Amino acid sequence: MDIDDKIRRQLSKEAEAINHQIKRDPSLFSMLGDAYKGRLGGWMILVSIIAFMLSLLMLWSGYQFFFVAVSPVALIKWGVTLLLASMMQIAIKMWIYNEMNRNATVREIKRLELAIAKLQTKAGP
């Protein structure tokens, strides 16, 4: 057996391990569902309701800004409302994704703890 065969076998083993890891990782929607089931699930529900209301406000203020308002004061009012609602929407989405990231990080730390515990039991006292 030459070195090329050894390298190919090792690379195929690593590719299988990576594919197994990718299949084991949760999807975006399952991570979002886990965030609603976590410690801050109540806050996630509240923030989602606020995000929905902000979306409605953005639609309404955008409609008012582009199609209805005729005076400069009304344009400024609806434009500022549109900008503030979109900025708040961005902040809420960032918080939601940071919460999902925190849950994923905690899950990986727990996996590492289990792997270390397994290694300790194999190594003995």
PyRosetta script that sets phi, psi and omega in degrees:
from pyrosetta import init, pose_from_sequence

init()
pose = pose_from_sequence("MDIDDKIRRQLSKEAEAINHQIKRDPSLFSMLGDAYKGRLGGWMILVSIIAFMLSLLMLWSGYQFFFVAVSPVALIKWGVTLLLASMMQIAIKMWIYNEMNRNATVREIKRLELAIAKLQTKAGP")
pose.set_psi(1, 129.3)
pose.set_omega(1, -179.1)
pose.set_phi(2, -95.2)
pose.set_psi(2, 174.6)
pose.set_omega(2, -174.6)
pose.set_phi(3, -66.1)
pose.set_psi(3, -31.3)
pose.set_omega(3, 179.9)
pose.set_phi(4, -63.6)
pose.set_psi(4, -39.8)
pose.set_omega(4, 178.2)
pose.set_phi(5, -65.9)
pose.set_psi(5, -39.7)
pose.set_omega(5, 177.8)
pose.set_phi(6, -62.8)
pose.set_psi(6, -42.9)
pose.set_omega(6, -179.6)
pose.set_phi(7, -65.0)
pose.set_psi(7, -43.6)
pose.set_omega(7, 179.1)
pose.set_phi(8, -61.2)
pose.set_psi(8, -43.1)
pose.set_omega(8, 178.9)
pose.set_phi(9, -63.6)
pose.set_psi(9, -42.8)
pose.set_omega(9, 179.7)
pose.set_phi(10, -64.5)
pose.set_psi(10, -42.2)
pose.set_omega(10, 179.0)
pose.set_phi(11, -65.6)
pose.set_psi(11, -38.2)
pose.set_omega(11, 178.5)
pose.set_phi(12, -67.8)
pose.set_psi(12, -36.9)
pose.set_omega(12, 176.0)
pose.set_phi(13, -63.5)
pose.set_psi(13, -43.2)
pose.set_omega(13, 178.8)
pose.set_phi(14, -65.6)
pose.set_psi(14, -38.3)
pose.set_omega(14, 178.5)
pose.set_phi(15, -64.8)
pose.set_psi(15, -40.0)
pose.set_omega(15, 176.9)
pose.set_phi(16, -63.8)
pose.set_psi(16, -41.3)
pose.set_omega(16, 179.2)
pose.set_phi(17, -64.1)
pose.set_psi(17, -40.8)
pose.set_omega(17, 179.2)
pose.set_phi(18, -66.7)
pose.set_psi(18, -43.0)
pose.set_omega(18, 178.1)
pose.set_phi(19, -62.2)
pose.set_psi(19, -39.6)
pose.set_omega(19, 177.7)
pose.set_phi(20, -63.4)
pose.set_psi(20, -40.8)
pose.set_omega(20, 179.3)
pose.set_phi(21, -65.5)
pose.set_psi(21, -41.9)
pose.set_omega(21, -179.3)
pose.set_phi(22, -65.1)
pose.set_psi(22, -40.8)
pose.set_omega(22, 178.7)
pose.set_phi(23, -65.5)
pose.set_psi(23, -30.1)
pose.set_omega(23, -177.7)
pose.set_phi(24, -78.2)
pose.set_psi(24, -26.2)
pose.set_omega(24, -179.0)
pose.set_phi(25, -68.9)
pose.set_psi(25, 140.8)
pose.set_omega(25, -178.9)
pose.set_phi(26, -74.1)
pose.set_psi(26, 157.9)
pose.set_omega(26, 177.5)
pose.set_phi(27, -81.3)
pose.set_psi(27, 174.5)
pose.set_omega(27, -179.0)
pose.set_phi(28, -62.3)
pose.set_psi(28, -42.3)
pose.set_omega(28, -177.8)
pose.set_phi(29, -70.4)
pose.set_psi(29, -35.5)
pose.set_omega(29, 177.0)
pose.set_phi(30, -70.5)
pose.set_psi(30, -33.6)
pose.set_omega(30, 175.6)
pose.set_phi(31, -66.7)
pose.set_psi(31, -37.5)
pose.set_omega(31, 177.0)
pose.set_phi(32, -65.6)
pose.set_psi(32, -41.6)
pose.set_omega(32, 176.7)
pose.set_phi(33, -63.1)
pose.set_psi(33, -38.5)
pose.set_omega(33, 177.6)
pose.set_phi(34, -64.8)
pose.set_psi(34, -34.0)
pose.set_omega(34, 178.7)
pose.set_phi(35, -65.2)
pose.set_psi(35, -34.4)
pose.set_omega(35, 177.5)
pose.set_phi(36, -72.9)
pose.set_psi(36, -24.4)
pose.set_omega(36, -179.7)
pose.set_phi(37, -91.6)
pose.set_psi(37, -8.5)
pose.set_omega(37, -174.9)
pose.set_phi(38, -76.8)
pose.set_psi(38, -165.0)
pose.set_omega(38, -178.3)
pose.set_phi(39, -61.1)
pose.set_psi(39, -35.4)
pose.set_omega(39, -176.7)
pose.set_phi(40, -101.5)
pose.set_psi(40, 30.8)
pose.set_omega(40, -178.1)
pose.set_phi(41, -60.6)
pose.set_psi(41, -39.9)
pose.set_omega(41, 177.6)
pose.set_phi(42, -63.0)
pose.set_psi(42, -41.9)
pose.set_omega(42, 177.9)
pose.set_phi(43, -66.3)
pose.set_psi(43, -36.8)
pose.set_omega(43, 178.8)
pose.set_phi(44, -62.6)
pose.set_psi(44, -40.4)
pose.set_omega(44, 178.6)
pose.set_phi(45, -64.8)
pose.set_psi(45, -45.9)
pose.set_omega(45, 179.2)
pose.set_phi(46, -60.9)
pose.set_psi(46, -45.0)
pose.set_omega(46, -179.1)
pose.set_phi(47, -65.9)
pose.set_psi(47, -35.5)
pose.set_omega(47, 177.8)
pose.set_phi(48, -66.3)
pose.set_psi(48, -39.0)
pose.set_omega(48, 176.8)
pose.set_phi(49, -64.3)
pose.set_psi(49, -43.2)
pose.set_omega(49, 178.1)
pose.set_phi(50, -63.2)
pose.set_psi(50, -40.6)
pose.set_omega(50, 178.9)
pose.set_phi(51, -63.2)
pose.set_psi(51, -39.2)
pose.set_omega(51, 177.8)
pose.set_phi(52, -64.5)
pose.set_psi(52, -43.1)
pose.set_omega(52, 179.0)
pose.set_phi(53, -65.3)
pose.set_psi(53, -37.0)
pose.set_omega(53, 176.4)
pose.set_phi(54, -65.9)
pose.set_psi(54, -34.9)
pose.set_omega(54, 176.6)
pose.set_phi(55, -63.6)
pose.set_psi(55, -42.8)
pose.set_omega(55, 176.9)
pose.set_phi(56, -62.8)
pose.set_psi(56, -41.9)
pose.set_omega(56, 178.0)
pose.set_phi(57, -63.5)
pose.set_psi(57, -39.2)
pose.set_omega(57, 177.9)
pose.set_phi(58, -63.7)
pose.set_psi(58, -44.3)
pose.set_omega(58, 178.5)
pose.set_phi(59, -61.5)
pose.set_psi(59, -46.0)
pose.set_omega(59, -178.0)
pose.set_phi(60, -65.7)
pose.set_psi(60, -45.5)
pose.set_omega(60, -178.5)
pose.set_phi(61, -70.0)
pose.set_psi(61, -33.6)
pose.set_omega(61, 175.2)
pose.set_phi(62, -64.9)
pose.set_psi(62, -41.3)
pose.set_omega(62, 176.6)
pose.set_phi(63, -62.6)
pose.set_psi(63, -46.3)
pose.set_omega(63, 179.7)
pose.set_phi(64, -62.5)
pose.set_psi(64, -41.5)
pose.set_omega(64, -177.2)
pose.set_phi(65, -66.7)
pose.set_psi(65, -46.1)
pose.set_omega(65, -173.2)
pose.set_phi(66, -86.9)
pose.set_psi(66, -26.7)
pose.set_omega(66, -171.3)
pose.set_phi(67, -120.4)
pose.set_psi(67, -24.8)
pose.set_omega(67, -170.2)
pose.set_phi(68, -109.8)
pose.set_psi(68, -47.1)
pose.set_omega(68, -171.2)
pose.set_phi(69, -63.0)
pose.set_psi(69, 134.5)
pose.set_omega(69, -179.3)
pose.set_phi(70, -116.7)
pose.set_psi(70, -27.3)
pose.set_omega(70, -179.0)
pose.set_phi(71, -92.0)
pose.set_psi(71, 153.1)
pose.set_omega(71, 178.9)
pose.set_phi(72, -61.8)
pose.set_psi(72, -34.6)
pose.set_omega(72, 179.4)
pose.set_phi(73, -65.8)
pose.set_psi(73, -42.4)
pose.set_omega(73, 178.7)
pose.set_phi(74, -66.1)
pose.set_psi(74, -38.6)
pose.set_omega(74, 177.2)
pose.set_phi(75, -61.1)
pose.set_psi(75, -44.1)
pose.set_omega(75, 179.3)
pose.set_phi(76, -64.3)
pose.set_psi(76, -44.9)
pose.set_omega(76, -178.5)
pose.set_phi(77, -59.5)
pose.set_psi(77, -50.2)
pose.set_omega(77, -177.4)
pose.set_phi(78, -71.6)
pose.set_psi(78, -32.8)
pose.set_omega(78, 177.0)
pose.set_phi(79, -66.3)
pose.set_psi(79, -44.0)
pose.set_omega(79, 177.8)
pose.set_phi(80, -65.5)
pose.set_psi(80, -40.0)
pose.set_omega(80, 177.6)
pose.set_phi(81, -61.8)
pose.set_psi(81, -42.5)
pose.set_omega(81, 178.5)
pose.set_phi(82, -62.5)
pose.set_psi(82, -45.3)
pose.set_omega(82, 179.8)
pose.set_phi(83, -65.2)
pose.set_psi(83, -44.6)
pose.set_omega(83, -179.6)
pose.set_phi(84, -65.4)
pose.set_psi(84, -40.8)
pose.set_omega(84, 179.1)
pose.set_phi(85, -65.2)
pose.set_psi(85, -38.8)
pose.set_omega(85, 178.9)
pose.set_phi(86, -69.1)
pose.set_psi(86, -36.8)
pose.set_omega(86, 177.5)
pose.set_phi(87, -66.5)
pose.set_psi(87, -39.6)
pose.set_omega(87, 177.3)
pose.set_phi(88, -66.7)
pose.set_psi(88, -37.7)
pose.set_omega(88, 177.0)
pose.set_phi(89, -61.5)
pose.set_psi(89, -42.7)
pose.set_omega(89, 177.8)
pose.set_phi(90, -62.0)
pose.set_psi(90, -44.3)
pose.set_omega(90, -179.9)
pose.set_phi(91, -62.5)
pose.set_psi(91, -40.4)
pose.set_omega(91, 179.7)
pose.set_phi(92, -66.4)
pose.set_psi(92, -43.9)
pose.set_omega(92, 179.0)
pose.set_phi(93, -62.9)
pose.set_psi(93, -38.7)
pose.set_omega(93, 177.4)
pose.set_phi(94, -63.4)
pose.set_psi(94, -40.3)
pose.set_omega(94, 178.9)
pose.set_phi(95, -64.8)
pose.set_psi(95, -41.9)
pose.set_omega(95, -179.9)
pose.set_phi(96, -62.6)
pose.set_psi(96, -46.3)
pose.set_omega(96, -179.5)
pose.set_phi(97, -69.4)
pose.set_psi(97, -32.4)
pose.set_omega(97, 174.5)
pose.set_phi(98, -66.2)
pose.set_psi(98, -36.5)
pose.set_omega(98, 176.4)
pose.set_phi(99, -65.3)
pose.set_psi(99, -41.2)
pose.set_omega(99, 176.5)
pose.set_phi(100, -63.3)
pose.set_psi(100, -39.7)
pose.set_omega(100, 178.5)
pose.set_phi(101, -65.3)
pose.set_psi(101, -39.7)
pose.set_omega(101, 178.4)
pose.set_phi(102, -62.4)
pose.set_psi(102, -43.1)
pose.set_omega(102, 178.4)
pose.set_phi(103, -63.3)
pose.set_psi(103, -39.9)
pose.set_omega(103, 178.4)
pose.set_phi(104, -66.2)
pose.set_psi(104, -38.4)
pose.set_omega(104, 178.5)
pose.set_phi(105, -65.9)
pose.set_psi(105, -42.1)
pose.set_omega(105, 178.0)
pose.set_phi(106, -62.6)
pose.set_psi(106, -40.3)
pose.set_omega(106, 179.4)
pose.set_phi(107, -62.9)
pose.set_psi(107, -41.7)
pose.set_omega(107, 179.3)
pose.set_phi(108, -68.0)
pose.set_psi(108, -37.1)
pose.set_omega(108, 177.6)
pose.set_phi(109, -64.1)
pose.set_psi(109, -40.4)
pose.set_omega(109, 178.1)
pose.set_phi(110, -65.2)
pose.set_psi(110, -37.1)
pose.set_omega(110, 175.7)
pose.set_phi(111, -62.2)
pose.set_psi(111, -42.0)
pose.set_omega(111, 178.4)
pose.set_phi(112, -64.8)
pose.set_psi(112, -40.0)
pose.set_omega(112, 177.6)
pose.set_phi(113, -60.8)
pose.set_psi(113, -42.0)
pose.set_omega(113, 178.5)
pose.set_phi(114, -65.9)
pose.set_psi(114, -40.3)
pose.set_omega(114, 178.7)
pose.set_phi(115, -64.5)
pose.set_psi(115, -39.5)
pose.set_omega(115, 178.4)
pose.set_phi(116, -66.9)
pose.set_psi(116, -40.0)
pose.set_omega(116, 178.3)
pose.set_phi(117, -63.5)
pose.set_psi(117, -40.7)
pose.set_omega(117, 178.0)
pose.set_phi(118, -63.4)
pose.set_psi(118, -42.3)
pose.set_omega(118, 178.7)
pose.set_phi(119, -64.4)
pose.set_psi(119, -36.7)
pose.set_omega(119, 178.8)
pose.set_phi(120, -66.9)
pose.set_psi(120, -38.6)
pose.set_omega(120, 179.2)
pose.set_phi(121, -70.9)
pose.set_psi(121, -32.1)
pose.set_omega(121, 176.3)
pose.set_phi(122, -70.5)
pose.set_psi(122, -37.0)
pose.set_omega(122, -177.6)
pose.set_phi(123, -74.2)
pose.set_psi(123, -25.1)
pose.set_omega(123, -179.6)
pose.set_phi(124, 87.7)
pose.set_psi(124, -178.1)
pose.set_omega(124, -177.4)
pose.set_phi(125, -72.4)
pose.dump_pdb("model.pdb")
